[in-house]
Amino acid sequence: VLSRNRSIEKGDWVVLPLRESEKTSLRLRAARLASGHLSSKEACAKFSIPLSTYRAAEAGTRTLSASILDQVRRNFAVSRKFVEFGQAASALERNALVIAATLAATKRSGWQSSDETAIKLRRARAFAGFRNANAAARKFGWSFPTYAAHENGTRSITVDRIVTYGAAFNANLAELMFDRQSEVAVSIEEFAGS
């Protein structure tokens, strides 16, 4: 575990350690995504959670009350130990740790989707057995025009969307998002409890 004053050199850039509040907010967002909720608005409406409170918690600017945290963790199927300390006991929690590490890497690197991302997305869809973009969009309930634009590279893809697509196609997020696996310089251990 890194101290707050240290950094790790990865290739030709420096990775600064995340504060605990940043880790918690990324684990919260990752738990939402891993449990199948693309937007915080949709999840909050479905589970009657105050949207502004939840969004502030995901942004790392507010701590959730114990009652709201319990409601969130029950609905996202994660434990309190996962959200607070990164202790992953279930497959969903382990997947959420991978998502949290990927989210941190995108934050640090300033990741944006590119033509290469669109090509990798098409490959992931085809590898998952979907003949075309329409078949995948229908299967997962996505807007076809939006998904097709993402796959064609005519519309940029948000991090939350690429995580959703990666999960749907069972694709490696680091391979889908980055040119080299080594660009994901955040280790899962950074998010896991020690």
N, C-alpha and C positions, 0 to 999 in steps of 0.2 A: 504494500500500500504506500502510495506516495504521500509525502508531507506537502503542506500547502505551498512551501517555498521552493520546491524542486520541480524540475521539468525533465522530460525524457526526449532525447534526440532520436528522431525517426527519419532516416534518409537526410534530406536537406531542409527539413523544417522541424520546429520544436513543438512538442505537445505539452501544453500546460495542464496540470491536474485540475479536475473539476471540483468545485465546492460541493459539500454534501447536499445543499439545497438544489443545486443544478442536477446532481445525480438523481435525487428523489423526483424532481419534476420530469426528467427524461424517463425514469422507470414508470411513472404514472402514465405518461403519454404512450410509452411502449406497451404497457398493459392494456390500454384502451385499444390500440391497434391490433395487438395479438389476439384480443378477444373478439375481433371482427367489427369494431366500430370505427368507421373511417373518420367521422367528424365528431368533435366534442359536442356540438349542438344536437346532433341526432342522439348521441348517448345520453346526454342530460335530459332531453325531452322524454326519452323512453323510460328513464329511471327516476324521473322527478328530482333531479339534482339541480341546485341553482347554477345556471350557466356561467354567470360572471365569477362566482366563487371557484368553480372548477377550472375555468380558463386561467384564472390568476394562479391557481396551484400548478397547472401545467407549465405556466410561464415562469414559475419559481418565485413569484412575488407575494404569495400568500400560502400559509399553512392551512390545511383542511382541519376542521374540528374532528374530534373522535367519531361523532355520529355520522358525519358526511363521509369520512374516510372509510368507516365500516360499510356504508351503503355502496361506495365506489368499489371497494375490494370484493364485496359479495357479487356485484353485478359484472365485474370484470374477471371474476374467478381467480383472484390472487389473494395471497395472505398478507396480513399486516407486516410480517417480517420481510416479505418481498418488497413492498412499497418503501418501507422505512430503511431497510438494511441491505436489500438485494439478495436475500437468502432465497434461492429458487429450489422448491421441492417438486413442482410438477413440470410436465413437458411444456405447458403454456408459459409458465414462469421462466423456464430456460430459454424459450423462444423470445420472450419479452426482453431478456438480458441481451440477446443478440441484436434485437431491434434497438434497444437503448444505446448499445455501443455504436451501432451504425448511425443513429441519430446524432450522437456526439461527434462522430467523424465528419458528418456532413456539416455540422455547425462549425467545426474547426477549420474545415477545408474550404468553406464557402461553396459547396457543391451546387451545381445547377445541371438540369438535364441537358442533353446534347443529342445530336444526330446519332452518336454512338449508343446512347441510352436507348433510343428508339429501336435501333437495330437489335440490341440485346433483348429488349422487351419482345420483339417479334420472334426471336429465336426461342425465348423462354416459353412463349405461348405455344409455338409449334411443338416444342419438346414435350410440353404438357399434354399434347394430343388434340389441340384445337386447330382445326383446318384453317380457320380465318378469324379475324377480329370480331366479326359479328357473332360467331358461335361462342366465343369466350365472354363477350359482353352479355349475351342472353343468359348463359349459364350462371354468371355471378351477379346479374341484376345491375350491371353498370350501364351508363348512358353510352350507346354505341358511337354517336358522333364524337364524344369526348375521348373515349378509349381509342377510337380509330385515329384521331388527331394526335394522341400521345404516341401511338405505335408508328405513325407516319412521320413523326418529328415536327409536325406543324404547330404543335402547342406544347409549351413546357409542362413538365410533370412535377408536382409538389412531392416533397419527401414522403408525406403520409400516403399519397397515392402509389408511389413506387413500392412502398412497404406492403401495401394492400395487394398490388399486382404480384409482387414477389411471393407473398404467402399463398395466393391463389394458385400460382403456377409451381409452387414448391421450388422456387429458384433461390440460389445463394445471393443474398442482398449485396454483399461486397462485390461479387462478380457483376451483378446487374448494374450497380451504380458507379463503380470506379474502374479506371483503366487497369490498375494492378491491385491485387489483394493487399500489397504492402501499404497502399494508401490509407487503409483502414488501420490507423495507428492506435486506436483505442482498444484496449484489451477488455474482455468480458470481466476479468478479475477486478477491474476498476469499479464495476457496478455491483459486483457480488460482495456479499458480506464476508468479512474475514474472521 
